[in-house]
């Protein structure tokens, strides 16, 4: 979600508890240590988010973009970060149904 000035609102202010494409990029960047877990990316322009996406994709490429291929340390970090995000999003009313509406 972008503000009217085309800057990202930050993962802590994003819709659906941060369960968006940009939110996933940020959480994955935390997993791989591309950015610190304290970085919410609030105020970032889209070009900077795109650059972050490229860096995250480079990391995922090493593991075939498959969570189970991650080394144990990264696997556990992924589980922790994304698990906490799911819990937070569910508490804010996110159900995940929106992501699967077009699959029926």
DSSP file (Angstrom, degrees, kcal/mol; ACC not computed):
  #  RESIDUE AA STRUCTURE BP1 BP2  ACC     N-H-->O    O-->H-N    N-H-->O    O-->H-N    TCO  KAPPA ALPHA  PHI   PSI    X-CA   Y-CA   Z-CA
    1    1 A X              0   0    0      0, 0.0     8,-1.7     0, 0.0     2,-0.4   0.000 360.0 360.0 360.0 129.7    0.0    0.0    0.0
    2    2 A X  B     -A    8   0A   0      6,-0.2     6,-0.2     7,-0.1    43,-0.1  -0.834 360.0-122.1-109.5 146.6    1.4    3.4   -1.0
    3    3 A X    >   -     0   0    0      4,-3.5     3,-1.9    -2,-0.4     4,-0.1  -0.249  43.0 -93.7 -71.2 171.4    0.6    6.8    0.4
    4    4 A X  T 3  S+     0   0    0      1,-0.3    -1,-0.1     2,-0.1    -2,-0.0   0.718 127.7  60.6 -62.5 -19.9   -0.7    9.4   -2.0
    5    5 A X  T 3  S-     0   0    0      2,-0.2    -1,-0.3    40,-0.0     3,-0.1   0.178 121.0-107.6 -92.6  17.9    2.9   10.6   -2.4
    6    6 A X  S <  S+     0   0    0     -3,-1.9    40,-0.7     1,-0.2     2,-0.4   0.784  79.7 128.4  61.8  31.1    3.9    7.2   -3.8
    7    7 A X  B     -B   45   0B   0     38,-0.2    -4,-3.5    -4,-0.1    -1,-0.2  -0.933  66.1-105.4-115.6 143.3    5.8    6.2   -0.7
    8    8 A X  B     -A    2   0A   0     36,-3.2    35,-3.2    -2,-0.4    36,-0.3  -0.388  18.4-139.3 -68.3 140.1    5.2    3.0    1.1
    9    9 A X        -     0   0    0     -8,-1.7    33,-0.2    33,-0.2    -1,-0.1   0.630  50.9-103.8 -75.2 -14.7    3.3    3.3    4.4
   10   10 A X    >>  -     0   0    0     -9,-0.3     3,-1.5    31,-0.3     4,-0.7   0.081  27.1 -90.4  98.9 146.0    5.6    0.8    6.2
   11   11 A X  T 34 S+     0   0    0     29,-2.1     3,-0.4     1,-0.3    -1,-0.1   0.809 125.4  56.7 -61.9 -30.1    4.9   -2.8    7.1
   12   12 A X  T 34 S+     0   0    0      1,-0.2    -1,-0.3    28,-0.1    -2,-0.1   0.668 115.2  37.4 -75.9 -15.5    3.5   -1.8   10.5
   13   13 A X  T <4 S+     0   0    0     -3,-1.5    -1,-0.2    27,-0.1    -2,-0.2   0.352  92.2 117.7-112.8   1.5    0.9    0.5    8.8
   14   14 A X  S >< S-     0   0    0     -4,-0.7     3,-0.6    -3,-0.4     4,-0.2  -0.238  71.9 -94.3 -71.7 159.1    0.1   -1.7    5.8
   15   15 A X  G >> S+     0   0    0      1,-0.2     3,-1.7     2,-0.2     4,-0.5  -0.246 103.9  24.0 -68.8 161.4   -3.3   -3.2    5.2
   16   16 A X  G >4 S-     0   0    0      1,-0.3     3,-1.3     2,-0.2    -1,-0.2   0.810 133.9 -63.8  53.3  36.0   -4.3   -6.7    6.4
   17   17 A X  G <4 S-     0   0    0     -3,-0.6    -1,-0.3     1,-0.3    72,-0.2   0.783 100.3 -52.8  63.5  26.7   -1.6   -6.6    9.1
   18   18 A X  G <4 S+     0   0    0     -3,-1.7     2,-1.9    -4,-0.2    -1,-0.3   0.594  96.9 140.2  84.7  10.6    1.1   -6.4    6.5
   19   19 A X    <<  +     0   0    0     -3,-1.3     2,-0.3    -4,-0.5    -1,-0.1  -0.466  39.8 110.7 -86.4  66.9   -0.1   -9.4    4.5
   20   20 A X  S  > S-     0   0    0     -2,-1.9     4,-2.3    -3,-0.1     5,-0.2  -0.784  86.1 -97.9-128.9 172.1    0.7   -7.8    1.2
   21   21 A X  H  > S+     0   0    0     -2,-0.3     4,-1.9     1,-0.2     5,-0.1   0.923 126.1  46.3 -59.3 -44.1    3.2   -8.5   -1.5
   22   22 A X  H  > S+     0   0    0      1,-0.2     4,-2.3     2,-0.2    -1,-0.2   0.898 109.7  54.6 -67.2 -39.1    5.4   -5.7   -0.2
   23   23 A X  H  > S+     0   0    0      1,-0.2     4,-2.6     2,-0.2    -1,-0.2   0.896 107.5  50.3 -60.0 -40.4    5.0   -7.0    3.4
   24   24 A X  H  X S+     0   0    0     -4,-2.3     4,-2.7     2,-0.2     5,-0.2   0.901 108.5  52.5 -65.2 -40.7    6.2  -10.4    2.3
   25   25 A X  H  X S+     0   0    0     -4,-1.9     4,-2.3     2,-0.2    -2,-0.2   0.932 111.1  47.3 -58.9 -45.6    9.2   -8.9    0.6
   26   26 A X  H  X S+     0   0    0     -4,-2.3     4,-2.0     2,-0.2    -2,-0.2   0.929 111.9  48.8 -63.9 -46.5   10.1   -7.1    3.8
   27   27 A X  H  X S+     0   0    0     -4,-2.6     4,-2.3     1,-0.2    -1,-0.2   0.912 112.5  48.6 -62.0 -41.0    9.7  -10.2    6.0
   28   28 A X  H  X S+     0   0    0     -4,-2.7     4,-2.3     1,-0.2    -1,-0.2   0.884 107.9  55.0 -65.2 -36.8   11.8  -12.2    3.6
   29   29 A X  H  X>S+     0   0    0     -4,-2.3     5,-2.2    -5,-0.2     6,-1.0   0.876 108.0  49.8 -62.8 -36.3   14.4   -9.5    3.7
   30   30 A X  H ><5S+     0   0    0     -4,-2.0     3,-0.9     3,-0.2    -2,-0.2   0.932 108.4  53.2 -64.3 -45.7   14.5   -9.8    7.5
   31   31 A X  H 3<5S+     0   0    0     -4,-2.3    -2,-0.2     1,-0.3    -1,-0.2   0.923 114.6  40.3 -55.2 -47.0   14.9  -13.6    7.2
   32   32 A X  H 3<5S-     0   0    0     -4,-2.3    -1,-0.3    -5,-0.1    -2,-0.2   0.480 111.6-117.9 -85.2  -2.1   17.9  -13.2    4.9
   33   33 A X  T <<5S+     0   0    0     -3,-0.9    -3,-0.2    -4,-0.6    -4,-0.1   0.726  73.4 133.4  74.2  20.2   19.4  -10.3    6.8
   34   34 A X  S   <S+     0   0    0     -5,-2.2     2,-0.3    -6,-0.2    -4,-0.2   0.876  82.4   9.4 -69.5 -37.4   19.1   -8.0    3.8
   35   35 A X  S    S-     0   0    0     -6,-1.0    -2,-0.2    -9,-0.2    -1,-0.2  -0.956  95.7 -95.8-134.4 155.2   17.7   -5.4    6.1
   36   36 A X    >   -     0   0    0     -2,-0.3     3,-2.2     1,-0.1    -6,-0.1  -0.365  33.0-115.9 -69.7 152.8   17.4   -5.3    9.9
   37   37 A X  T 3  S+     0   0    0      1,-0.3    -1,-0.1    -7,-0.2    -7,-0.1   0.632 114.8  64.4 -64.5 -12.3   14.2   -6.5   11.5
   38   38 A X  T 3  S+     0   0    0     -8,-0.1     2,-0.7     2,-0.0    -1,-0.3   0.567  79.3  99.5 -84.3  -9.6   13.7   -3.0   12.9
   39   39 A X    <   +     0   0    0     -3,-2.2    -9,-0.1     1,-0.2    -4,-0.1  -0.698  43.3 174.9 -83.7 114.7   13.4   -1.6    9.3
   40   40 A X        -     0   0    0     -2,-0.7   -29,-2.1     2,-0.1    -1,-0.2   0.560  39.0-131.0 -93.4 -10.6    9.7   -1.1    8.4
   41   41 A X    >   +     0   0    0      1,-0.2     3,-1.9   -31,-0.2   -31,-0.3   0.628  45.2 166.7  67.8  15.6   10.5    0.5    5.0
   42   42 A X  T 3   +     0   0    0      1,-0.3    -1,-0.2   -33,-0.2   -33,-0.2  -0.407  65.4  17.7 -61.4 133.0    8.1    3.4    5.9
   43   43 A X  T 3  S+     0   0    0    -35,-3.2    -1,-0.3     1,-0.3     2,-0.2   0.424  90.1 142.9  85.4  -0.4    8.6    6.2    3.5
   44   44 A X    <   -     0   0    0     -3,-1.9   -36,-3.2   -36,-0.3    -1,-0.3  -0.492  48.5-126.8 -73.4 140.8   10.4    4.1    0.9
   45   45 A X  B >>  -B    7   0B   0    -38,-0.2     4,-1.6    -2,-0.2     3,-0.8  -0.471  27.7-105.7 -80.1 160.2    9.7    4.9   -2.8
   46   46 A X  H 3> S+     0   0    0    -40,-0.7     4,-2.7     1,-0.3     5,-0.2   0.830 118.5  59.8 -58.1 -35.5    8.7    2.1   -5.1
   47   47 A X  H 3> S+     0   0    0      1,-0.2     4,-1.9     2,-0.2    -1,-0.3   0.874 105.4  49.1 -61.8 -36.5   12.1    2.0   -6.8
   48   48 A X  H <> S+     0   0    0     -3,-0.8     4,-2.0     2,-0.2    -1,-0.2   0.874 110.2  50.3 -71.5 -36.7   13.7    1.2   -3.4
   49   49 A X  H  X S+     0   0    0     -4,-1.6     4,-2.5     2,-0.2    -2,-0.2   0.906 109.2  52.6 -64.7 -41.9   11.2   -1.6   -2.7
   50   50 A X  H  X S+     0   0    0     -4,-2.7     4,-2.1     2,-0.2    -2,-0.2   0.898 108.1  50.6 -60.5 -41.1   11.9   -3.0   -6.2
   51   51 A X  H  X S+     0   0    0     -4,-1.9     4,-1.9     2,-0.2    -1,-0.2   0.903 109.7  50.4 -63.1 -41.3   15.7   -3.0   -5.3
   52   52 A X  H  X S+     0   0    0     -4,-2.0     4,-2.5     1,-0.2    -2,-0.2   0.910 107.6  54.3 -62.3 -42.0   14.9   -4.9   -2.1
   53   53 A X  H  X S+     0   0    0     -4,-2.5     4,-2.9     1,-0.2    -2,-0.2   0.916 106.8  50.9 -58.1 -44.6   12.8   -7.4   -4.1
   54   54 A X  H  X S+     0   0    0     -4,-2.1     4,-2.1     1,-0.2    -1,-0.2   0.907 110.8  48.4 -61.1 -41.7   15.8   -8.1   -6.4
   55   55 A X  H  X S+     0   0    0     -4,-1.9     4,-1.6     2,-0.2    -1,-0.2   0.902 113.0  47.6 -65.6 -40.8   18.0   -8.7   -3.4
   56   56 A X  H  X S+     0   0    0     -4,-2.5     4,-2.7     2,-0.2    -2,-0.2   0.912 110.7  51.4 -67.0 -42.6   15.5  -11.0   -1.7
   57   57 A X  H  X S+     0   0    0     -4,-2.9     4,-2.5     1,-0.2    -2,-0.2   0.882 105.9  55.7 -62.5 -37.1   15.0  -12.9   -5.0
   58   58 A X  H  X S+     0   0    0     -4,-2.1     4,-0.7    -5,-0.2    -1,-0.2   0.895 110.5  45.6 -60.5 -39.5   18.8  -13.4   -5.3
   59   59 A X  H >< S+     0   0    0     -4,-1.6     3,-0.9     1,-0.2     4,-0.4   0.934 112.9  48.8 -68.5 -46.5   18.7  -14.9   -1.8
   60   60 A X  H ><>S+     0   0    0     -4,-2.7     5,-2.3     1,-0.2     3,-2.0   0.860 100.8  66.4 -61.9 -34.8   15.7  -17.2   -2.5
   61   61 A X  H ><5S+     0   0    0     -4,-2.5     3,-1.2     1,-0.3    -1,-0.2   0.824  91.6  62.6 -56.4 -32.5   17.4  -18.3   -5.8
   62   62 A X  T <<5S+     0   0    0     -3,-0.9    -1,-0.3    -4,-0.7    -2,-0.2   0.738 112.1  36.7 -63.3 -22.7   20.1  -20.0   -3.7
   63   63 A X  T X 5S-     0   0    0     -3,-2.0     3,-1.3    -4,-0.4    -1,-0.2   0.139 116.1-106.3-120.0  16.8   17.4  -22.3   -2.3
   64   64 A X  T < 5 -     0   0    0     -3,-1.2    -3,-0.2     1,-0.3    -2,-0.1   0.713  63.5 -77.3  66.9  20.1   15.1  -22.8   -5.3
   65   65 A X  T 3 <S+     0   0    0     -5,-2.3     2,-0.5     1,-0.2    -1,-0.3   0.794 101.4 128.1  60.0  30.3   12.5  -20.5   -3.8
   66   66 A X    X   -     0   0    0     -3,-1.3     3,-1.6    -6,-0.3     4,-0.4  -0.973  55.6-149.7-123.4 122.1   11.4  -23.3   -1.5
   67   67 A X  G >  S+     0   0    0     -2,-0.5     3,-1.9     1,-0.3    -1,-0.1   0.880  97.6  58.2 -56.7 -42.0   11.2  -22.8    2.3
   68   68 A X  G 3  S+     0   0    0      1,-0.3    -1,-0.3     7,-0.0     7,-0.1   0.660  98.5  61.7 -67.9 -13.1   12.1  -26.4    3.1
   69   69 A X  G <  S+     0   0    0     -3,-1.6    -1,-0.3    -6,-0.2    -2,-0.2   0.560  80.9 108.1 -85.6  -8.6   15.4  -26.0    1.2
   70   70 A X  S <  S-     0   0    0     -3,-1.9   -10,-0.0    -4,-0.4    -3,-0.0  -0.370  83.1-101.0 -66.4 145.9   16.5  -23.2    3.6
   71   71 A X     >  -     0   0    0      1,-0.1     4,-3.1     4,-0.1     3,-0.4  -0.309  42.9-100.3 -59.4 155.3   19.3  -24.1    6.0
   72   72 A X  H  > S+     0   0    0      1,-0.2     4,-2.7     2,-0.2     5,-0.2   0.860 121.8  51.8 -50.3 -45.2   18.0  -24.9    9.5
   73   73 A X  H  > S+     0   0    0      1,-0.2     4,-2.0     2,-0.2    -1,-0.2   0.926 115.3  40.9 -60.9 -45.6   18.8  -21.5   10.9
   74   74 A X  H  > S+     0   0    0     -3,-0.4     4,-2.9     2,-0.2    -2,-0.2   0.877 112.6  55.8 -70.5 -36.7   17.1  -19.6    8.1
   75   75 A X  H  X S+     0   0    0     -4,-3.1     4,-2.5     2,-0.2    -2,-0.2   0.935 110.6  44.5 -58.9 -46.9   14.2  -22.1    8.1
   76   76 A X  H  X S+     0   0    0     -4,-2.7     4,-2.4    -5,-0.2    -1,-0.2   0.885 113.2  50.6 -66.8 -38.3   13.6  -21.4   11.8
   77   77 A X  H  X S+     0   0    0     -4,-2.0     4,-2.8    -5,-0.2     5,-0.3   0.905 110.9  49.4 -65.3 -40.6   13.9  -17.7   11.3
   78   78 A X  H  X S+     0   0    0     -4,-2.9     4,-2.7     2,-0.2     5,-0.5   0.934 111.3  49.3 -61.0 -47.2   11.4  -17.8    8.5
   79   79 A X  H  X S+     0   0    0     -4,-2.5     4,-1.9    -5,-0.2     5,-0.2   0.907 114.1  46.3 -59.8 -43.0    9.0  -19.8   10.6
   80   80 A X  H  X S+     0   0    0     -4,-2.4     4,-2.2     2,-0.2    -2,-0.2   0.952 116.9  41.3 -65.3 -51.5    9.4  -17.3   13.5
   81   81 A X  H  X S+     0   0    0     -4,-2.8     4,-1.8     2,-0.2    -2,-0.2   0.945 121.9  39.1 -66.1 -50.0    9.0  -14.1   11.4
   82   82 A X  H  X S+     0   0    0     -4,-2.7     4,-2.4    -5,-0.3    -1,-0.2   0.864 114.4  54.8 -71.9 -34.3    6.2  -15.3    9.1
   83   83 A X  H  X S+     0   0    0     -4,-1.9     4,-2.2    -5,-0.5    -2,-0.2   0.924 109.3  47.2 -62.5 -44.3    4.4  -17.1   12.0
   84   84 A X  H  X S+     0   0    0     -4,-2.2     4,-2.4    -5,-0.2    -1,-0.2   0.882 111.1  52.6 -63.4 -38.0    4.3  -14.0   14.1
   85   85 A X  H  X S+     0   0    0     -4,-1.8     4,-2.7     2,-0.2    -2,-0.2   0.902 107.9  50.6 -65.6 -41.0    3.1  -12.0   11.1
   86   86 A X  H  X S+     0   0    0     -4,-2.4     4,-2.6     2,-0.2     5,-0.2   0.933 111.5  48.1 -61.2 -46.0    0.2  -14.5   10.5
   87   87 A X  H  X S+     0   0    0     -4,-2.2     4,-2.0     1,-0.2    -2,-0.2   0.932 113.5  46.8 -60.6 -46.4   -0.8  -14.3   14.1
   88   88 A X  H  X S+     0   0    0     -4,-2.4     4,-1.2     1,-0.2    -1,-0.2   0.912 113.3  49.0 -62.0 -43.7   -0.7  -10.5   14.1
   89   89 A X  H  <>S+     0   0    0     -4,-2.7     5,-2.6     1,-0.2     3,-0.3   0.901 109.4  51.4 -65.2 -41.4   -2.7  -10.3   10.8
   90   90 A X  H ><5S+     0   0    0     -4,-2.6     3,-1.5     1,-0.2    -1,-0.2   0.893 107.1  53.9 -63.4 -38.7   -5.3  -12.7   12.0
   91   91 A X  H 3<5S+     0   0    0     -4,-2.0    -1,-0.2     1,-0.3    -2,-0.2   0.790 106.6  53.0 -64.7 -26.4   -5.8  -10.6   15.2
   92   92 A X  T 3<5S-     0   0    0     -4,-1.2    -1,-0.3    -3,-0.3    -2,-0.2   0.403 130.9 -93.8 -90.0   3.2   -6.4   -7.6   13.0
   93   93 A X  T < 5S+     0   0    0     -3,-1.5    -3,-0.2     1,-0.3     2,-0.2   0.393  77.0 142.2 105.3  -2.7   -9.1   -9.4   11.0
   94   94 A X      < +     0   0    0     -5,-2.6    -1,-0.3    -6,-0.2    -2,-0.1  -0.513  18.7 172.8 -72.0 138.2   -7.1  -10.9    8.1
   95   95 A X        -     0   0    0     -2,-0.2    -1,-0.1     0, 0.0    -5,-0.1   0.560  43.3-121.1-120.1 -15.7   -8.2  -14.3    7.1
   96   96 A X  S >  S+     0   0    0    -77,-0.1     3,-0.6   -80,-0.0     4,-0.5   0.325  81.3 115.3  89.8  -8.4   -6.2  -15.1    3.9
   97   97 A X  G >>  +     0   0    0      1,-0.2     3,-1.4     2,-0.2     4,-0.6   0.853  65.2  64.2 -64.3 -35.1   -9.4  -15.5    1.9
   98   98 A X  G >4 S+     0   0    0      1,-0.3     3,-0.8     2,-0.2     4,-0.3   0.859  97.5  56.6 -57.3 -36.9   -8.7  -12.5   -0.3
   99   99 A X  G <4 S+     0   0    0     -3,-0.6    -1,-0.3     1,-0.2    -2,-0.2   0.697 112.2  40.9 -69.6 -20.0   -5.6  -14.2   -1.7
  100  100 A X  G X4 S+     0   0    0     -3,-1.4     3,-1.5    -4,-0.5     4,-0.3   0.349  81.2 101.4-111.5   5.6   -7.5  -17.3   -2.9
  101  101 A X  G X< S+     0   0    0     -3,-0.8     3,-0.9    -4,-0.6    -1,-0.1   0.858  83.8  49.9 -60.0 -36.7  -10.7  -15.7   -4.3
  102  102 A X  G 3  S+     0   0    0     -4,-0.3    -1,-0.3     1,-0.2    -2,-0.1   0.476  95.7  73.6 -82.6  -1.0   -9.5  -16.0   -7.9
  103  103 A X  G <         0   0    0     -3,-1.5    -1,-0.2     1,-0.2    -2,-0.2   0.485 360.0 360.0 -91.1  -3.1   -8.6  -19.7   -7.5
  104  104 A X    <         0   0    0     -3,-0.9    -1,-0.2    -4,-0.3    -2,-0.1   0.448 360.0 360.0 -88.3 360.0  -12.1  -20.9   -7.5
